[in-house]
């Protein structure tokens, strides 16, 4: 078993583009990555019964929406295992979830009205802080907990930035986090704080990095 783990540690992850065939694997990774995050605890009321179901439903509907809108989705493969995923919004998308009627209806039916309203409000507050109209948004990115603390998050984010550089319409990348322990990691990669929004007692940080084509 030790030899197997040592061999895996020496394998370099491979960046791949995802399609709808990876939907179930991507859902599982993001669910495991987000379910304990403070932002999701607030948005989907983790103290109320059904929290896990609401998180699963939201991740499923968001992934489906981004696939339907033909947005970039990439992952890291380790041997034959998908270990991390990221979904990237095009600068021209400027997604307004309140106008995505079929998505909103599915969310209400599966995650509930209050969670859907909270998520839309949260999304609108972030949109209001975007610096101009030429930025990519990174709404979903996660590494499976089993593979965290191995540098795969950095590798994945570097791959996202290369996608941004290949798009002449974009000049920057925006992401957000309500987990203060991630701030140092993002700042080490050149992100700066644009400000924050308040989610109940939680402060959500909006982070930005220039990404020149």
Buried (B, 14 or more C-beta within 10 A) or exposed (E): EEEEEEEEEEEEBEBBEBEEEBBEBBBBBBBBBBBEBBBBBBBBBBEEEEBEEBBBBBBBBBBBBBBEEEBBBBBBBBEEBBBBBBBBBBBEBEBEBEEBEEBBEBBBEBBBEBBBBBBBBBBEBBBEBBEEEBBBBBBBBBBBEEBBEBEBBEBBBEBBBEBBEEBEEBBBBBBBBBBEEBBEBBEEBEBEEBEBBEBEEBEBBBBBBEBEE
